């Protein structure tokens, strides 16, 4: 029955004897490419049964590309987020085992601690946690403010909790690990208490000292009580007299008693901020501040600030800095600016060397770029998704270039019929992604809406003569909702963070509880 449907879907009627009912149908009488196609579309157990019938079918079913095709199809049908590199490294036997029992196979890899096993293996459209933990009131002790910002350090073992208030703020570093009883333990490693409003904006680990975590804090110091109603006001005409600064702190997680140590603090005034102003990592020496109408690039090793006015500022937006080039990801366009040699001070409004408009919400509607800071010797890649034409185009900004290279558009395949719905999980603003293998994952964690994940499986763009050529030249897109709310109803979420590398989410509620949801097996993550 299964093979009848498969054959009828790939063969003309004349091949099936519609014009001649005499004689039995012989599969091996068909052309070789048709036989291979039929086998590639069959169910895994049917292929195993077929190869026992004759040597010819046994030889065909032993080809790796057939099982590669079957395995990737099985993964898509079960809404599993698995990069193409995961399958390319597998033997024929591993591909067979995965195709016949995909979830069991991935689970065994995770228990064995193999790094090749994607931890986001069971990604479904209603992504449900495998384990849930509700911890005691960690953040509402005497004098503590509610947590307004949570950040999971990549790997899911360290959590930064920022309690942001008008006149005093706190940043806490916690360690998350599984006890022998299976419960989550959260010892507090270090605490940073600051006067004024302080917002944790970014973090990274030092290349030379991997155990040292560096954080960037945006400070807002009040000079009088008049400032309180206009703390993050974007219009300076309201008379705000507060001061914005950037501070950088290091904490050594390997120390017996970790402490936050001040590395640098700006001595110059920053541009006027907006409510969601942030500071992001450029390279080992610089960070960039996104203001309401201008940006500031701060070289904290020299305490030198370079400011640049923005064209049509409409927060939120994102800035990437690569050597002397500034990439401006706006909700209406992408622009590249070239900084003059030995530039300093205020540069005003520069003319872009490149600009890609979004045609007033026409064809290009979504832009995706890496959340990681660009490296000094690698190009910057970003992708534009044209929903009307269902294509994705990749742009590459090479080292030293003032304009990106446009690659050929690639067709979009949806991971499931549910992803074809008119529901829009993407959002209109440029979105940063985290890369896992060949897959880009975007986390949408707006508290007012249902949080979720968008992923783009870029596949392998290299050409091949095999049947996978069309699949590799396309991009698979899908999304899944994080069903955290169903597990903790009416808990009044204050802040949330999600680590795409481990599938771990953390959230705090209005009562000060910390909730940890593991959407994947954390056996290989905990130590």
C-alpha positions as CSV (number, residue, x, y, z in Angstrom):
1,X,0.0,0.0,0.0
2,X,2.8,2.4,0.9
3,X,4.8,1.6,-2.2
4,X,1.7,1.9,-4.4
5,X,1.2,5.5,-3.2
6,X,4.9,6.3,-3.6
7,X,5.2,4.8,-7.1
8,X,2.0,6.6,-8.3
9,X,3.4,9.9,-7.0
10,X,6.6,9.7,-9.0
11,X,5.7,7.7,-12.1
12,X,3.6,8.4,-15.2
13,X,0.5,6.2,-15.7
14,X,2.1,4.4,-18.6
15,X,4.8,3.1,-16.3
16,X,2.2,1.6,-14.0
17,X,0.5,-0.4,-16.8
18,X,-2.6,1.8,-17.1
19,X,-2.5,1.2,-20.8
20,X,-1.7,-2.5,-20.6
21,X,-3.0,-4.6,-17.7
22,X,-1.1,-7.7,-18.9
23,X,1.7,-9.0,-16.8
24,X,2.8,-8.2,-13.2
25,X,4.5,-4.9,-12.3
26,X,8.3,-5.3,-11.9
27,X,10.1,-2.6,-10.0
28,X,13.5,-3.5,-11.4
29,X,12.2,-3.0,-14.9
30,X,12.1,0.7,-14.3
31,X,15.0,3.0,-15.0
32,X,17.7,3.2,-12.4
33,X,17.0,6.8,-11.3
34,X,13.3,6.0,-10.8
35,X,14.1,3.0,-8.6
36,X,16.4,5.1,-6.5
37,X,13.8,7.8,-6.2
38,X,11.2,5.3,-5.0
39,X,13.5,3.8,-2.4
40,X,14.5,7.3,-1.2
41,X,10.9,8.2,-0.5
42,X,10.1,4.9,1.3
43,X,9.8,4.5,5.0
44,X,12.9,3.2,6.7
45,X,11.5,-0.2,7.7
46,X,10.2,-0.7,4.1
47,X,13.7,-0.1,2.8
48,X,15.1,-2.7,5.2
49,X,12.5,-5.2,4.0
50,X,13.1,-4.4,0.4
51,X,16.8,-5.1,0.5
52,X,16.1,-8.6,1.6
53,X,14.3,-9.5,-1.6
54,X,17.2,-9.4,-4.1
55,X,20.8,-8.4,-4.6
56,X,20.0,-5.4,-6.8
57,X,17.7,-3.8,-4.2
58,X,20.2,-4.7,-1.5
59,X,22.9,-2.8,-3.4
60,X,20.7,0.2,-3.9
61,X,19.6,0.4,-0.3
62,X,23.3,0.4,0.8
63,X,24.0,3.8,-0.8
64,X,24.7,6.6,1.7
65,X,22.9,9.3,-0.1
66,X,19.6,7.4,0.0
67,X,19.8,7.1,3.8
68,X,20.9,10.7,4.0
69,X,17.8,11.7,2.1
70,X,15.6,9.5,4.3
71,X,17.1,10.8,7.6
72,X,16.7,14.4,6.7
73,X,13.1,13.8,5.7
74,X,12.4,12.0,8.9
75,X,13.9,14.9,10.9
76,X,11.8,17.5,9.1
77,X,8.6,15.5,9.5
78,X,9.2,15.3,13.3
79,X,10.1,19.0,13.5
80,X,13.6,18.2,14.8
81,X,16.2,21.0,14.7
82,X,19.2,19.2,13.3
83,X,21.9,20.9,11.2
84,X,22.9,19.2,7.9
85,X,26.5,18.8,9.3
86,X,25.0,16.4,11.9
87,X,23.9,14.0,9.1
88,X,26.9,14.4,6.9
89,X,29.2,13.1,9.6
90,X,27.2,9.9,10.1
91,X,27.9,6.4,8.7
92,X,25.3,4.4,6.8
93,X,24.5,2.4,9.9
94,X,24.1,5.5,12.1
95,X,21.8,7.0,9.4
96,X,19.7,3.8,9.4
97,X,19.4,3.8,13.2
98,X,18.4,7.4,13.3
99,X,15.8,7.0,10.6
100,X,14.2,4.1,12.3
101,X,14.2,5.6,15.8
102,X,15.3,9.3,15.6
103,X,14.5,10.4,19.2
104,X,16.1,7.3,20.8
105,X,19.2,7.7,18.7
106,X,19.7,11.4,19.6
107,X,19.0,10.6,23.2
108,X,21.7,7.9,23.3
109,X,24.2,10.3,21.8
110,X,23.4,12.9,24.5
111,X,23.8,10.3,27.2
112,X,27.1,9.3,25.7
113,X,28.1,13.0,25.9
114,X,28.9,13.3,22.2
115,X,29.3,16.9,21.1
116,X,27.9,16.1,17.7
117,X,24.5,15.5,19.2
118,X,22.4,18.6,18.8
119,X,20.8,19.4,22.2
120,X,17.8,21.0,20.6
121,X,16.9,17.7,19.1
122,X,13.2,17.5,20.0
123,X,12.1,20.9,18.7
124,X,8.3,20.9,18.1
125,X,5.9,23.6,17.4
126,X,4.7,23.5,21.0
127,X,8.1,23.0,22.5
128,X,7.6,21.4,25.9
129,X,10.3,21.2,28.6
130,X,11.7,17.8,29.5
131,X,12.4,19.0,33.0
132,X,11.0,21.9,35.1
133,X,12.4,23.4,38.3
134,X,10.9,26.1,40.5
135,X,13.5,27.5,43.0
136,X,12.9,29.4,46.2
137,X,12.6,33.2,46.4
138,X,16.1,34.1,45.3
139,X,15.7,37.7,44.4
140,X,13.3,39.2,46.9
141,X,15.2,39.2,50.2
142,X,15.3,42.3,52.3
143,X,16.4,45.3,50.2
144,X,16.4,43.3,46.9
145,X,14.7,44.7,43.8
146,X,12.8,42.5,41.3
147,X,15.0,41.1,38.6
148,X,14.4,43.0,35.3
149,X,17.0,41.3,33.1
150,X,18.2,37.7,32.9
151,X,21.1,36.5,30.8
152,X,22.2,32.8,30.4
153,X,25.9,32.5,29.6
154,X,26.3,30.2,26.6
155,X,26.5,26.7,27.9
156,X,23.7,27.1,30.4
157,X,25.9,26.8,33.6
158,X,26.1,30.5,34.6
159,X,23.2,33.0,35.0
160,X,23.5,36.8,35.2
161,X,20.6,38.4,37.1
162,X,20.2,42.1,36.9
163,X,17.9,44.0,39.3
164,X,17.5,47.4,37.7
165,X,16.0,50.2,39.8
166,X,16.1,54.0,39.7
167,X,18.7,54.7,42.5
168,X,20.4,51.4,43.0
169,X,21.0,48.2,41.0
170,X,22.4,44.8,41.5
171,X,24.1,42.2,39.2
172,X,24.4,38.7,40.5
173,X,26.3,35.8,39.0
174,X,24.8,32.3,39.8
175,X,26.0,28.9,39.0
176,X,23.4,26.4,37.7
177,X,24.1,22.7,38.0
178,X,22.2,19.5,38.6
179,X,22.6,17.7,41.9
180,X,22.8,14.0,42.3
181,X,19.1,14.0,43.2
182,X,18.3,15.7,39.9
183,X,17.4,19.1,41.4
184,X,18.9,22.4,40.2
185,X,21.4,24.0,42.6
186,X,22.0,27.8,42.2
187,X,24.9,29.0,44.4
188,X,25.6,32.7,44.2
189,X,29.2,33.3,43.1
190,X,29.5,37.0,43.0
191,X,27.4,40.2,43.6
192,X,27.9,43.7,42.2
193,X,25.9,46.5,43.9
194,X,25.9,49.9,42.3
195,X,24.4,53.3,43.0
196,X,22.1,54.6,40.3
197,X,20.3,52.8,37.4
198,X,22.5,50.1,35.8
199,X,21.5,47.9,32.9
200,X,23.4,44.7,32.0
201,X,23.9,45.0,28.2
202,X,26.3,42.3,27.0
203,X,28.9,39.8,28.1
204,X,31.6,37.6,26.6
205,X,34.5,35.4,27.7
206,X,38.1,36.5,27.2
207,X,40.0,34.7,24.5
208,X,43.2,34.4,26.5
209,X,41.5,33.5,29.8
210,X,38.4,31.4,29.1
211,X,37.4,31.3,32.7
212,X,37.0,35.1,32.9
213,X,33.6,36.6,32.1
214,X,33.5,40.2,31.0
215,X,30.2,42.2,31.3
216,X,29.2,45.6,29.9
217,X,26.9,47.8,32.0
218,X,25.0,50.9,30.9
219,X,24.9,53.3,33.8
220,X,22.4,56.1,34.4
221,X,23.4,58.3,37.3
222,X,20.7,60.6,38.8
223,X,21.7,64.0,39.9
224,X,18.4,65.0,41.4
225,X,14.9,63.7,42.1
226,X,13.6,65.6,39.1
227,X,15.3,63.0,36.9
228,X,13.1,60.1,38.0
229,X,10.2,60.6,35.7
230,X,12.5,61.0,32.7
231,X,15.1,58.4,33.5
232,X,15.3,56.9,30.0
233,X,13.5,59.8,28.1
234,X,14.7,60.1,24.5
235,X,13.9,63.8,24.2
236,X,16.4,65.9,26.2
237,X,14.0,68.9,26.1
238,X,12.2,67.4,29.1
239,X,15.1,68.6,31.2
240,X,16.8,65.4,32.3
241,X,20.0,66.1,34.2
242,X,21.2,62.5,34.6
243,X,24.5,61.2,33.1
244,X,24.9,58.1,31.0
245,X,28.1,56.1,31.2
246,X,29.5,52.7,30.2
247,X,31.3,50.4,32.6
248,X,33.1,47.1,32.0
249,X,33.7,44.5,34.7
250,X,35.5,41.2,34.8
251,X,34.8,38.2,37.0
252,X,37.0,35.1,37.2
253,X,34.6,32.1,37.5
254,X,37.5,29.8,38.3
255,X,38.6,31.8,41.4
256,X,37.9,30.4,44.9
257,X,35.9,33.6,45.6
258,X,34.8,35.3,42.4
259,X,34.5,39.1,42.5
260,X,33.5,41.7,39.9
261,X,36.5,43.9,39.2
262,X,36.1,47.2,37.3
263,X,38.1,47.3,34.0
264,X,37.1,50.7,32.6
265,X,34.5,53.4,32.7
266,X,33.8,56.2,30.2
267,X,34.9,59.7,31.2
268,X,33.0,61.4,28.3
269,X,29.3,62.0,28.0
270,X,27.3,59.6,25.8
271,X,24.6,60.5,23.3
272,X,21.0,60.7,24.6
273,X,19.7,57.2,25.3
274,X,16.3,55.7,24.6
275,X,14.3,53.3,26.8
276,X,15.9,50.2,25.4
277,X,19.4,51.6,24.7
278,X,22.1,48.9,24.9
279,X,25.8,48.4,24.6
280,X,27.2,45.6,22.5
281,X,30.6,44.0,22.0
282,X,32.6,45.0,18.9
283,X,36.0,43.5,19.4
284,X,38.6,43.0,22.2
285,X,39.0,46.7,22.7
286,X,35.8,48.4,21.7
287,X,32.0,48.4,22.4
288,X,29.3,50.3,20.7
289,X,26.4,52.3,22.4
290,X,23.1,52.7,20.6
291,X,21.4,56.0,21.5
292,X,18.2,57.7,20.5
293,X,19.7,59.6,17.6
294,X,23.4,58.7,17.5
295,X,25.9,55.9,18.3
296,X,29.1,56.0,20.3
297,X,32.0,53.6,19.7
298,X,34.2,53.4,22.8
299,X,37.7,52.1,22.8
300,X,38.0,51.3,26.5
301,X,41.7,50.5,26.4
302,X,42.3,54.2,25.4
303,X,39.1,55.7,26.9
304,X,38.4,57.2,23.4
305,X,34.8,57.8,22.3
306,X,33.8,58.3,18.6
307,X,30.2,59.4,18.0
308,X,28.2,59.2,14.8
309,X,24.7,60.5,14.0
310,X,22.1,58.1,12.6
311,X,19.9,58.4,9.6
312,X,16.2,58.1,10.4
313,X,16.7,56.7,13.9
314,X,13.9,54.3,14.8
315,X,14.7,52.2,17.9
316,X,15.3,49.4,18.3
317,X,18.1,48.8,15.9
318,X,21.5,47.0,15.8
319,X,25.0,48.2,15.1
320,X,27.9,46.0,14.0
321,X,31.4,47.5,13.9
322,X,34.1,45.8,11.8
323,X,37.5,47.6,11.9
324,X,36.6,51.0,10.3
325,X,33.2,50.0,9.0
326,X,29.8,50.4,10.7
327,X,26.9,48.2,9.6
328,X,23.5,49.7,10.6
329,X,20.6,47.2,10.8
330,X,17.5,49.3,10.7
331,X,13.9,48.1,10.4
332,X,13.6,49.8,7.0
333,X,17.1,49.3,5.5
334,X,20.7,48.0,6.0
335,X,23.5,50.6,5.6
336,X,27.3,50.5,5.7
337,X,29.4,53.5,6.7
338,X,33.1,53.9,6.3
339,X,34.9,55.6,9.2
340,X,37.7,58.1,8.2
341,X,41.3,57.2,9.1
342,X,42.3,58.2,12.6
343,X,38.7,59.5,13.3
344,X,37.9,60.9,16.7
345,X,35.3,63.0,18.4
346,X,31.9,63.7,16.8
347,X,31.6,62.8,13.0
348,X,28.0,64.0,12.5
349,X,26.0,62.2,9.8
350,X,28.0,60.2,7.3
351,X,27.0,59.2,3.8
352,X,26.6,55.5,3.5
353,X,28.9,53.6,1.1
354,X,26.1,51.0,0.7
355,X,22.4,51.0,1.5
356,X,19.8,48.2,1.0
357,X,16.2,49.5,1.5
358,X,13.3,47.2,2.4
359,X,11.0,48.8,-0.2
360,X,8.4,50.0,2.3
361,X,7.6,46.5,3.5
362,X,7.7,45.2,0.0
363,X,9.6,42.1,-1.0
364,X,12.4,42.1,1.7
365,X,10.7,41.9,5.1
366,X,13.1,40.3,7.5
367,X,16.8,40.6,8.2
368,X,18.8,38.0,10.2
369,X,22.4,38.5,11.4
370,X,24.8,36.7,13.8
371,X,24.6,37.7,17.5
372,X,28.3,37.0,17.9
373,X,30.7,39.9,17.4
374,X,32.5,39.8,14.0
375,X,36.1,38.7,14.0
376,X,38.9,40.8,12.5
377,X,39.8,38.3,9.8
378,X,36.4,36.9,8.8
379,X,33.6,38.4,6.7
380,X,30.3,39.4,8.1
381,X,27.2,37.5,6.8
382,X,23.6,38.5,7.1
383,X,20.5,37.2,5.4
384,X,17.3,38.8,4.0
385,X,14.1,36.9,3.9
386,X,11.6,37.9,1.2
387,X,8.3,36.4,2.4
388,X,6.4,37.2,-0.8
389,X,8.8,35.4,-3.1
390,X,9.7,32.8,-0.4
391,X,13.5,33.3,-0.9
392,X,16.5,34.0,1.3
393,X,19.5,35.9,0.0
394,X,22.8,35.9,1.8
395,X,25.1,39.0,1.9
396,X,28.8,38.8,2.6
397,X,30.8,41.8,3.7
398,X,34.5,40.8,3.2
399,X,37.5,42.1,5.1
400,X,38.2,45.7,4.1
401,X,35.2,46.0,1.7
402,X,32.8,49.0,1.9
403,X,29.9,47.1,0.3
404,X,28.7,43.5,0.8
405,X,28.6,40.9,-1.9
406,X,25.1,39.6,-2.8
407,X,24.8,35.9,-3.3
408,X,22.1,34.1,-5.3
409,X,18.7,33.8,-3.6
410,X,17.8,30.4,-2.2
411,X,14.3,28.9,-2.1
412,X,12.6,28.5,1.2
413,X,11.2,25.2,2.4
414,X,8.9,25.1,5.4
415,X,9.7,22.6,8.1
416,X,6.0,21.7,8.5
417,X,2.6,22.7,7.1
418,X,2.0,24.5,10.4
419,X,4.9,26.9,9.5
420,X,3.0,27.9,6.4
421,X,0.2,29.6,8.4
422,X,-0.4,33.3,8.2
423,X,0.8,33.7,11.9
424,X,3.8,36.0,12.0
425,X,6.4,34.9,14.6
426,X,9.2,36.8,13.0
427,X,8.8,40.4,14.1
428,X,9.6,43.4,11.9
429,X,12.9,44.4,13.5
430,X,16.3,42.9,12.5
431,X,16.9,39.8,14.5
432,X,20.2,38.3,15.8
433,X,20.7,34.6,15.6
434,X,22.9,32.0,17.2
435,X,24.5,29.4,14.9
436,X,24.4,25.6,15.7
437,X,26.1,23.8,12.9
438,X,24.5,25.1,9.7
439,X,21.4,26.2,11.5
440,X,20.6,29.8,12.7
441,X,18.3,30.0,15.7
442,X,16.5,33.2,16.7
443,X,14.9,33.4,20.1
444,X,11.8,35.7,20.5
445,X,11.4,36.3,24.2
446,X,8.9,39.2,24.4
447,X,7.1,38.8,27.7
448,X,3.9,40.3,26.3
449,X,3.5,37.6,23.6
450,X,4.1,33.9,23.5
451,X,7.9,33.3,23.5
452,X,9.3,31.1,20.8
453,X,12.1,30.1,18.5
454,X,12.6,30.7,14.8
455,X,15.2,28.6,12.9
456,X,16.8,28.7,9.5
457,X,18.6,25.5,8.4
458,X,21.0,26.9,5.7
459,X,22.0,23.4,4.8
460,X,25.1,22.9,2.6
461,X,25.3,25.3,-0.3
462,X,28.0,23.3,-2.2
463,X,26.8,21.8,-5.4
464,X,26.6,18.0,-5.9
465,X,25.6,15.7,-8.6
466,X,23.4,13.6,-6.3
467,X,19.7,13.9,-5.6
468,X,20.3,16.2,-2.7
469,X,21.3,19.1,-4.9
470,X,17.9,20.7,-4.8
471,X,17.6,20.3,-1.1
472,X,21.0,21.8,-0.4
473,X,20.2,24.8,-2.6
474,X,17.2,25.7,-0.4
475,X,16.7,26.8,3.2
476,X,14.4,25.2,5.7
477,X,12.5,27.6,7.9
478,X,10.4,26.9,11.0
479,X,9.3,28.1,14.4
480,X,8.2,26.7,17.7
481,X,6.5,28.2,20.7
482,X,8.1,27.7,24.2
483,X,5.2,26.3,26.3
484,X,6.6,27.7,29.6
485,X,3.4,29.5,30.4
486,X,1.3,26.4,30.5
487,X,3.7,24.9,33.1
488,X,3.7,28.0,35.3
489,X,0.3,29.7,34.9
490,X,-0.3,33.1,36.3
491,X,3.3,33.4,37.6
492,X,3.7,37.0,36.3
493,X,6.9,36.7,34.4
494,X,9.4,39.6,35.0
495,X,12.3,38.5,32.8
496,X,13.3,35.5,30.6
497,X,16.4,34.2,28.9
498,X,17.0,31.3,26.6
499,X,20.3,29.6,25.6
500,X,20.1,28.1,22.1
501,X,23.3,26.1,22.6
502,X,21.7,23.9,25.4
503,X,18.0,24.4,25.1
504,X,17.7,25.9,28.6
505,X,15.4,28.7,29.6
506,X,15.3,30.7,32.8
507,X,12.5,33.0,34.0
508,X,11.7,35.0,37.1
509,X,8.2,35.9,38.4
510,X,6.9,38.8,40.5
511,X,7.3,36.7,43.7
512,X,11.1,36.4,43.2
513,X,11.1,32.7,42.2
514,X,13.5,31.4,39.5
515,X,12.1,28.9,37.1
516,X,14.4,26.7,35.0
517,X,13.1,24.8,32.0
518,X,15.3,22.3,30.1
519,X,14.0,21.7,26.6
520,X,16.7,19.1,26.1
521,X,18.6,16.5,28.0
522,X,21.1,18.3,30.2
523,X,23.1,15.2,31.2
524,X,26.1,16.2,29.0
525,X,25.8,19.8,30.1
526,X,26.0,19.5,33.9
527,X,29.2,18.8,35.6
